């Protein structure tokens, strides 16, 4: 595979000395870890606060809005920011700024279009679920733009700015959540969460000095269509599977089961947040490894995936030792339902962590066809295992079904990465070139 280039750039750059390159890599990864830590803490605190404030059933409604946001977020990433980090990581500042203007404009456009649809659906639904979805629709543009800034900063190698942006979101969350708690409704919490993200999205414009251009979205989609539409299907199949599992679990077992699963996921929050935002750091870094030392890409991906899997197992083991009193302090009434799911959730997260190492390698290689096949297989297994397990053994059965599906999918990811690395060694992959 030839190096990823943009118009007017020389693809043959001189690699920096090994020592300085290693220090730069450690620095970028450190900011990536710091940013993910900020994101993890923010998501964890929001989830815990809402769970304790609303109880298991209302928290289940909040969780449905959360997983819906996850689907829309992955639409935005697939079309707007995944192609950005693959093709514009480590390029010249002028190329990066031009790409970010259109990429963030695309994310903003996706948020406006789908947000309007959510608003209409929410008003039509009514009841307890409708207002939550209406609130989500109002705040989607800000949520997606904030996420797009994070991708953009990591593509430029300035993870510090992404970290600061997440800190701004976290600070804005504090007064917003206090107000939401006084109102006491699910919609109020969704609005508080999304409004604080909008504050951080506005700050991202100041950090970058870039104004998103929604008018550039059509050109961006046209230029990146060879990767963007495959990544769209791949990402939506991932988050769509999660949403189908949540809706199906609610229908088979009850909305309280959705809250129990979300509570268990909150306990694994630091690792799940890293997995959700993994491409912020790992895909740009894998792309740099591919440019500078392609023979090390496989090792880089193995260390990445193995480290995450080991961390998830360690964290899950610690959760098993957590006293009930502490669990009740953290999750309130959700704890007893969530505690039964710790072992299968831990195994599922460990399997997903191992697989994301291979996924980062396939993204860096631009092997969109292979990664799409892997993700479609993984999503089908996830839905089948989650709903089949729910039908057979309720909430606990669903968690074990998902764990088995995730471990199976991880093996498929690694088999495809092995094949892609073999192909790369013998033949260039043309689809990573910018048109």
C-alpha positions as CSV (number, residue, x, y, z in Angstrom):
1,X,0.0,0.0,0.0
2,X,1.3,3.4,-0.9
3,X,1.4,6.2,1.8
4,X,-1.8,8.2,2.2
5,X,-1.3,11.5,0.5
6,X,-3.3,14.6,-0.4
7,X,-3.0,16.8,-3.4
8,X,0.2,18.8,-3.6
9,X,2.0,16.9,-1.0
10,X,5.1,14.8,-1.4
11,X,4.4,11.3,-0.2
12,X,8.0,10.5,0.5
13,X,8.9,12.2,3.7
14,X,11.9,11.5,5.8
15,X,11.1,9.5,8.9
16,X,12.1,11.2,12.2
17,X,14.8,9.6,14.3
18,X,13.6,6.6,16.3
19,X,14.0,8.2,19.7
20,X,12.1,11.4,18.9
21,X,9.4,9.4,17.0
22,X,9.0,7.2,20.1
23,X,8.7,10.2,22.4
24,X,6.2,11.8,20.0
25,X,4.1,8.6,19.9
26,X,4.1,8.3,23.7
27,X,3.1,12.0,24.0
28,X,0.2,11.6,21.6
29,X,-1.0,8.4,23.3
30,X,-0.7,10.0,26.7
31,X,-3.0,12.8,25.6
32,X,-5.3,10.2,24.1
33,X,-5.4,8.4,27.4
34,X,-6.0,11.6,29.2
35,X,-8.8,12.6,26.9
36,X,-10.4,9.1,27.2
37,X,-10.1,9.3,30.9
38,X,-12.0,12.7,30.9
39,X,-14.6,11.3,28.6
40,X,-14.9,8.1,30.7
41,X,-15.3,10.0,34.0
42,X,-17.9,12.3,32.4
43,X,-20.0,9.5,31.0
44,X,-19.7,7.5,34.2
45,X,-20.7,10.4,36.4
46,X,-23.7,11.2,34.2
47,X,-24.9,7.6,34.1
48,X,-24.5,7.2,37.9
49,X,-26.2,10.5,38.6
50,X,-29.1,9.8,36.4
51,X,-29.5,6.2,37.6
52,X,-29.6,7.3,41.2
53,X,-32.0,10.2,40.4
54,X,-34.5,8.3,38.3
55,X,-34.6,4.7,39.3
56,X,-34.3,1.6,37.1
57,X,-37.4,2.1,34.8
58,X,-36.8,5.8,34.0
59,X,-33.1,5.1,33.7
60,X,-34.1,2.5,31.1
61,X,-35.8,5.2,29.1
62,X,-32.7,7.4,29.4
63,X,-30.6,4.4,28.2
64,X,-32.8,4.1,25.1
65,X,-32.1,7.7,24.2
66,X,-28.4,7.1,24.9
67,X,-28.1,4.1,22.5
68,X,-30.0,6.1,19.9
69,X,-27.4,8.8,20.2
70,X,-24.8,6.1,19.7
71,X,-26.4,5.1,16.3
72,X,-26.4,8.7,15.1
73,X,-22.9,9.3,16.4
74,X,-21.7,6.4,14.3
75,X,-23.4,7.8,11.2
76,X,-21.6,11.0,11.7
77,X,-18.3,9.3,12.3
78,X,-18.6,7.0,9.3
79,X,-19.4,9.9,6.9
80,X,-17.4,12.8,8.4
81,X,-14.6,11.9,10.8
82,X,-13.5,8.3,10.1
83,X,-12.2,9.3,6.6
84,X,-10.6,12.3,8.1
85,X,-8.4,10.4,10.6
86,X,-7.5,7.8,7.9
87,X,-6.5,10.3,5.2
88,X,-5.6,13.5,7.0
89,X,-3.6,12.3,10.1
90,X,-0.2,14.0,10.1
91,X,-0.6,16.0,6.9
92,X,0.2,19.7,6.4
93,X,-1.7,22.2,8.3
94,X,-3.3,23.7,5.2
95,X,-4.6,20.3,4.1
96,X,-5.9,19.5,7.6
97,X,-7.7,22.8,8.0
98,X,-9.4,22.4,4.6
99,X,-10.5,18.9,5.4
100,X,-11.7,19.8,8.9
101,X,-13.8,22.6,7.7
102,X,-15.8,20.2,5.5
103,X,-15.7,17.3,7.8
104,X,-17.1,19.2,10.8
105,X,-19.7,20.8,8.5
106,X,-20.8,17.3,7.5
107,X,-21.1,16.3,11.2
108,X,-23.1,19.4,11.9
109,X,-25.4,18.6,8.9
110,X,-25.9,15.0,10.0
111,X,-26.9,16.3,13.5
112,X,-29.3,18.9,12.1
113,X,-31.1,16.4,9.7
114,X,-31.4,13.5,12.1
115,X,-32.1,15.8,15.1
116,X,-35.1,17.2,13.3
117,X,-36.4,13.7,12.6
118,X,-35.9,12.7,16.3
119,X,-37.8,15.8,17.4
120,X,-40.8,15.0,15.1
121,X,-40.8,11.3,16.3
122,X,-40.5,12.3,19.9
123,X,-43.4,14.8,19.7
124,X,-45.5,12.1,18.0
125,X,-44.6,9.3,20.6
126,X,-45.6,11.2,23.7
127,X,-45.7,9.3,27.0
128,X,-42.4,8.9,28.9
129,X,-40.2,8.0,25.9
130,X,-41.3,10.8,23.5
131,X,-40.0,13.8,25.4
132,X,-36.6,12.1,25.9
133,X,-36.3,11.6,22.1
134,X,-37.5,15.2,21.4
135,X,-34.8,16.5,23.8
136,X,-32.2,14.4,22.0
137,X,-33.2,15.8,18.6
138,X,-32.7,19.4,19.8
139,X,-29.2,18.7,21.1
140,X,-27.9,16.3,18.4
141,X,-26.1,19.0,16.3
142,X,-24.0,20.1,19.3
143,X,-23.3,16.5,20.4
144,X,-22.0,15.5,17.0
145,X,-20.0,18.7,16.4
146,X,-18.2,18.2,19.8
147,X,-17.3,14.7,18.8
148,X,-16.0,15.8,15.4
149,X,-13.6,18.3,17.1
150,X,-12.1,15.5,19.1
151,X,-11.4,13.4,16.0
152,X,-10.0,16.5,14.2
153,X,-7.6,17.4,17.0
154,X,-6.3,13.8,17.2
155,X,-5.8,13.7,13.4
156,X,-3.6,16.8,13.8
157,X,-1.7,15.2,16.6
158,X,-2.9,17.8,19.1
159,X,-4.7,15.6,21.6
160,X,-4.2,18.2,24.3
161,X,-6.9,20.3,22.6
162,X,-9.3,17.3,22.6
163,X,-8.6,16.8,26.3
164,X,-9.3,20.4,27.1
165,X,-12.5,20.3,25.1
166,X,-13.8,17.3,27.0
167,X,-12.9,19.1,30.3
168,X,-15.0,22.1,29.2
169,X,-17.9,19.7,28.5
170,X,-17.4,18.1,32.0
171,X,-17.4,21.5,33.7
172,X,-20.6,22.6,31.8
173,X,-22.3,19.4,32.9
174,X,-22.2,20.2,36.6
175,X,-24.7,23.1,36.7
176,X,-26.7,21.5,33.9
177,X,-27.2,18.3,35.9
178,X,-28.1,20.1,39.0
179,X,-30.9,21.9,37.2
180,X,-32.0,18.7,35.6
181,X,-32.2,17.0,39.0
182,X,-34.5,19.7,40.2
183,X,-36.8,19.2,37.3
184,X,-36.6,15.4,37.8
185,X,-37.6,14.2,34.3
186,X,-35.7,12.1,31.7
187,X,-36.0,14.8,29.1
188,X,-34.4,17.3,31.5
189,X,-31.4,15.1,31.9
190,X,-31.1,14.5,28.2
191,X,-31.3,18.3,27.6
192,X,-28.7,19.0,30.2
193,X,-26.3,16.4,28.8
194,X,-26.7,17.7,25.2
195,X,-26.6,21.4,26.0
196,X,-23.3,21.1,27.9
197,X,-21.9,19.3,24.8
198,X,-23.0,22.2,22.7
199,X,-21.0,24.6,24.9
200,X,-17.9,22.4,24.3
201,X,-18.7,22.3,20.5
202,X,-18.7,26.1,20.4
203,X,-15.4,26.2,22.3
204,X,-13.9,23.8,19.7
205,X,-14.5,26.5,17.1
206,X,-12.4,28.9,19.2
207,X,-9.7,26.3,19.8
208,X,-9.2,25.5,16.1
209,X,-10.0,28.8,14.6
210,X,-12.1,26.9,12.1
211,X,-15.8,27.5,11.2
212,X,-17.6,24.3,10.1
213,X,-19.0,24.7,6.6
214,X,-22.2,22.7,6.1
215,X,-22.1,23.8,2.4
216,X,-18.9,21.7,2.0
217,X,-20.6,18.5,3.1
218,X,-21.7,17.5,-0.4
219,X,-18.2,17.8,-1.7
220,X,-16.7,16.0,1.3
221,X,-19.1,13.1,0.9
222,X,-18.3,12.9,-2.8
223,X,-14.5,12.9,-2.3
224,X,-14.6,10.3,0.5
225,X,-17.3,8.1,-0.8
226,X,-15.0,5.1,-1.3
227,X,-14.3,4.9,2.4
228,X,-17.2,7.0,3.9
229,X,-20.1,4.9,2.8
230,X,-18.5,1.6,3.8
231,X,-17.6,3.1,7.2
232,X,-21.2,4.3,7.5
233,X,-22.6,0.8,7.1
234,X,-19.9,-0.6,9.4
235,X,-20.5,1.9,12.1
236,X,-24.3,1.8,11.9
237,X,-24.3,-2.0,12.0
238,X,-22.3,-1.7,15.3
239,X,-24.5,0.8,17.0
240,X,-27.7,-0.4,15.3
241,X,-27.0,-3.9,16.8
242,X,-26.7,-2.3,20.2
243,X,-30.0,-0.5,19.7
244,X,-31.8,-3.6,18.4
245,X,-30.6,-5.5,21.4
246,X,-31.8,-2.8,23.8
247,X,-35.2,-2.6,22.2
248,X,-35.5,-6.4,21.9
249,X,-34.4,-6.9,25.5
250,X,-37.0,-4.3,26.6
251,X,-39.7,-6.1,24.7
252,X,-38.7,-9.6,25.8
253,X,-37.8,-9.0,29.4
254,X,-38.9,-5.4,30.2
255,X,-37.5,-1.9,30.2
256,X,-36.0,-2.5,33.6
257,X,-33.7,-5.1,32.0
258,X,-32.3,-2.3,29.7
259,X,-31.5,-0.3,32.8
260,X,-29.8,-3.3,34.4
261,X,-27.6,-3.8,31.4
262,X,-26.7,-0.1,31.2
263,X,-25.9,-0.2,34.9
264,X,-23.5,-3.1,34.4
265,X,-21.9,-1.3,31.5
266,X,-21.5,1.8,33.6
267,X,-19.4,-0.3,36.0
268,X,-17.2,-1.1,33.1
269,X,-17.4,2.5,32.0
270,X,-13.7,3.4,31.6
271,X,-13.1,0.6,29.2
272,X,-16.3,0.9,27.2
273,X,-15.7,4.6,26.8
274,X,-12.2,3.8,25.4
275,X,-13.6,1.3,23.0
276,X,-16.3,3.7,21.8
277,X,-13.8,6.5,21.1
278,X,-10.9,4.2,20.2
279,X,-10.3,5.6,16.7
280,X,-9.6,9.0,18.2
281,X,-6.1,7.8,19.0
282,X,-5.4,4.4,17.6
283,X,-6.3,4.8,13.9
284,X,-4.2,7.9,13.5
285,X,-1.3,6.2,15.3
286,X,-1.7,3.0,13.3
287,X,-1.6,5.1,10.1
288,X,1.6,6.7,11.3
289,X,3.1,3.3,12.1
290,X,2.1,2.1,8.7
291,X,3.9,5.1,7.1
292,X,7.1,4.9,9.1
293,X,7.5,1.2,10.0
294,X,4.9,-0.9,8.2
295,X,6.4,-4.2,9.5
296,X,5.5,-3.1,13.0
297,X,1.8,-2.6,12.4
298,X,0.8,-6.1,13.4
299,X,2.7,-5.9,16.7
300,X,1.3,-2.4,17.4
301,X,-2.3,-3.8,17.0
302,X,-1.6,-6.9,19.1
303,X,-0.2,-4.8,22.0
304,X,-3.1,-2.4,21.7
305,X,-5.8,-5.1,21.7
306,X,-4.1,-7.3,24.3
307,X,-3.5,-4.4,26.7
308,X,-7.2,-3.4,26.5
309,X,-8.3,-7.0,27.1
310,X,-6.0,-7.4,30.1
311,X,-7.2,-4.1,31.5
312,X,-10.9,-5.1,31.2
313,X,-10.3,-8.4,32.9
314,X,-8.4,-6.7,35.7
315,X,-11.2,-4.1,36.2
316,X,-13.9,-6.8,36.1
317,X,-12.1,-8.8,38.7
318,X,-12.0,-5.8,41.0
319,X,-15.7,-5.3,40.5
320,X,-16.4,-8.8,41.6
321,X,-14.8,-7.9,45.0
322,X,-16.9,-4.8,45.4
323,X,-19.1,-4.9,48.6
324,X,-22.8,-4.6,48.1
325,X,-22.9,-1.5,50.2
326,X,-20.5,0.3,47.9
327,X,-22.4,-0.9,44.8
328,X,-25.6,0.5,46.2
329,X,-23.8,3.7,47.0
330,X,-22.8,3.9,43.3
331,X,-25.9,2.7,41.5
332,X,-28.6,2.8,44.0
333,X,-31.5,0.4,43.3
334,X,-29.9,-0.6,39.9
335,X,-27.0,-2.3,41.7
336,X,-28.6,-5.6,42.5
337,X,-29.7,-6.2,38.9
338,X,-26.4,-5.0,37.4
339,X,-24.2,-7.1,39.8
340,X,-25.5,-10.4,38.3
341,X,-24.1,-9.3,34.9
342,X,-20.5,-8.4,35.8
343,X,-18.8,-11.6,34.7
344,X,-20.4,-11.8,31.2
345,X,-20.1,-8.1,30.7
346,X,-16.4,-8.3,31.6
347,X,-15.7,-11.1,29.1
348,X,-17.6,-9.2,26.4
349,X,-15.6,-6.1,27.0
350,X,-12.3,-8.0,27.0
351,X,-13.2,-9.7,23.7
352,X,-14.2,-6.3,22.2
353,X,-10.9,-4.8,23.4
354,X,-8.9,-7.5,21.8
355,X,-10.8,-7.1,18.5
356,X,-10.4,-3.3,18.4
357,X,-6.6,-3.8,18.0
358,X,-7.3,-5.6,14.7
359,X,-10.0,-3.1,13.7
360,X,-7.5,-0.2,14.1
361,X,-5.1,-2.1,11.8
362,X,-7.7,-2.6,9.1
363,X,-8.7,1.0,9.3
364,X,-5.1,2.2,8.9
365,X,-4.7,-0.1,5.9
366,X,-7.8,1.4,4.4
367,X,-9.1,-2.2,4.0
368,X,-12.7,-1.0,4.2
369,X,-14.2,-4.0,2.5
370,X,-12.6,-6.4,5.1
371,X,-13.5,-4.2,8.1
372,X,-17.1,-4.0,6.8
373,X,-17.4,-7.8,6.5
374,X,-16.0,-8.2,10.0
375,X,-18.4,-5.6,11.5
376,X,-21.5,-7.1,9.8
377,X,-20.5,-10.5,11.2
378,X,-19.9,-9.1,14.6
379,X,-23.2,-7.1,14.6
380,X,-25.3,-10.2,13.5
381,X,-23.7,-12.3,16.3
382,X,-24.3,-9.5,18.8
383,X,-28.0,-9.2,18.0
384,X,-28.5,-13.0,17.7
385,X,-26.6,-13.7,21.0
386,X,-28.2,-10.9,22.9
387,X,-31.8,-11.6,21.9
388,X,-31.4,-15.4,21.8
389,X,-30.0,-15.3,25.3
390,X,-32.8,-13.1,26.5
391,X,-35.4,-15.5,25.2
392,X,-33.7,-18.4,26.8
393,X,-32.6,-17.0,30.2
394,X,-33.7,-13.4,30.6
395,X,-31.3,-10.5,31.3
396,X,-28.4,-12.8,32.4
397,X,-28.8,-15.0,29.3
398,X,-28.7,-12.0,27.1
399,X,-25.4,-10.8,28.7
400,X,-23.8,-14.3,28.2
401,X,-25.0,-14.4,24.6
402,X,-23.4,-11.1,23.9
403,X,-20.1,-12.2,25.6
404,X,-19.9,-15.3,23.4
405,X,-20.7,-13.2,20.3
406,X,-18.0,-10.7,21.0
407,X,-15.3,-13.2,21.6
408,X,-16.2,-15.0,18.3
409,X,-16.2,-11.7,16.4
410,X,-12.7,-10.8,17.8
411,X,-11.3,-14.0,16.2
412,X,-12.8,-13.0,12.9
413,X,-11.2,-9.5,13.1
414,X,-7.8,-10.9,13.7
415,X,-8.1,-13.4,10.8
416,X,-8.9,-10.6,8.4
417,X,-6.1,-8.4,9.7
418,X,-3.7,-11.2,9.1
419,X,-4.9,-11.6,5.5
420,X,-4.8,-7.8,4.9
421,X,-1.2,-7.5,6.2
422,X,-0.3,-10.4,3.9
423,X,-1.9,-8.6,0.9
424,X,-0.2,-5.3,1.9
425,X,3.2,-7.0,1.8
426,X,2.7,-8.2,-1.7
427,X,0.4,-5.6,-3.4
428,X,-0.5,-1.9,-2.8
429,X,-4.1,-1.1,-1.7
430,X,-5.2,1.8,-3.8
431,X,-8.4,2.8,-1.9
432,X,-6.4,4.8,0.7
433,X,-5.4,7.4,-1.8
434,X,-7.2,10.7,-1.8
435,X,-9.0,11.3,-5.1
